[in-house]
Amino acid sequence: MIAEKFEIEGLILIEPDVFSDARGFFFESYNTQKYENIIPGVSFFQDNISKSCKNTLRGLHYQVGESAQGKLCQVIFGEVLDVAVDIRFSSPTFGKYQAVVLSSENRKQFWIPPGFAHGFAVLSDEAIFMYKCTSFYSKKDERCIIYNDPDLKINWGIENPVISEKDLMGRRFKDIDKDFE
């Protein structure tokens, strides 16, 4: 297993060991013993799966307080551009983002700890996206930053995104609360 760290501390791109032969492939998408070395002290409480069509954009979502979530993201089918924005006010990379391509072909996983807003854009005709969460979903602690915030300048790699009404109501980055000091 290969783990790649980024300039933005805490984010990790994980490439699991994949065993392929004429029948197909096999890999462990999660193993507590192995992942403890990469993301120590993390426990997962909830798995989420979404299916989305081409040009769907979901995000930028995060939760606050005791409901703050770390996410281990991967694509089961298709391809997405996965994005994490640092919203930790005391971080030297506050307001910066990291984008990675996750696909059923590359089988990579993206670890996003609490203190980041998260979103993804579907690049393929459709995609099935799965992520493990370190906390349960809490509607009252859910927050959203508008995907096209002019201060963040995220290049999502798609045109005419398909976005939920809820996500269109996201706040501007400059107006978020200091939930992560």
FENHUMO-V276272 format. One record per backbone hydrogen bond with DSSP energy under -0.5 kcal/mol. CO is the residue of the C=O (numbers start at 1). NH is the residue of the N-H. E is the energy in kcal/mol with one decimal. If there is no record, write none. Layout:
((CO/NH/E) (CO/NH/E))
This chain:
((2/15/-3.2) (3/5/-0.5) (4/13/-2.8) (7/9/-0.8) (8/11/-1.5) (11/6/-1.0) (12/14/-0.6) (12/111/-3.2) (13/4/-3.2) (14/16/-0.6) (14/109/-2.8) (15/2/-2.2) (18/20/-0.6) (19/26/-1.7) (21/24/-1.2) (24/21/-2.5) (26/19/-3.0) (27/29/-0.7) (31/35/-2.8) (32/36/-1.7) (34/37/-0.9) (35/38/-0.7) (35/39/-3.3) (39/42/-1.1) (46/133/-3.4) (48/131/-2.5) (50/129/-2.8) (52/127/-2.5) (53/56/-1.9) (55/162/-2.7) (56/122/-2.5) (58/120/-2.3) (60/145/-2.4) (61/118/-2.7) (62/143/-3.1) (64/67/-1.4) (65/68/-1.8) (70/134/-1.9) (71/73/-0.7) (71/112/-3.0) (72/132/-2.1) (73/110/-2.1) (74/76/-0.5) (74/130/-3.1) (77/128/-2.6) (78/104/-2.4) (79/123/-2.4) (79/124/-1.5) (80/82/-0.7) (80/102/-2.1) (81/121/-2.1) (82/100/-2.5) (83/119/-2.1) (84/98/-2.3) (85/87/-0.6) (85/117/-2.4) (86/95/-3.0) (87/89/-0.9) (88/91/-2.2) (91/94/-1.6) (93/96/-2.5) (96/86/-2.7) (98/84/-2.3) (100/82/-3.3) (100/102/-0.6) (102/80/-2.7) (103/107/-1.9) (107/16/-0.6) (108/75/-0.5) (109/14/-3.2) (109/111/-0.5) (110/73/-2.6) (110/112/-0.6) (111/12/-1.6) (112/71/-3.2) (115/87/-2.4) (117/85/-2.8) (118/60/-0.5) (118/61/-3.3) (119/83/-3.1) (120/58/-2.7) (121/81/-2.6) (121/123/-0.5) (122/55/-2.2) (125/54/-2.2) (127/52/-2.5) (127/129/-0.6) (128/76/-2.8) (128/77/-1.3) (129/50/-2.7) (130/74/-2.5) (131/48/-2.6) (132/72/-2.0) (133/45/-3.1) (133/46/-1.4) (138/141/-0.9) (139/142/-1.0) (141/64/-1.7) (143/62/-1.8) (144/171/-2.7) (146/149/-1.4) (149/153/-2.0) (154/156/-0.9) (161/163/-0.7) (162/57/-2.7) (164/168/-1.8) (165/169/-0.7) (166/169/-1.0) (167/170/-1.6) (171/146/-2.8) (172/175/-1.5) (173/176/-1.6) (177/179/-2.0) (179/181/-0.5) (180/89/-2.6))
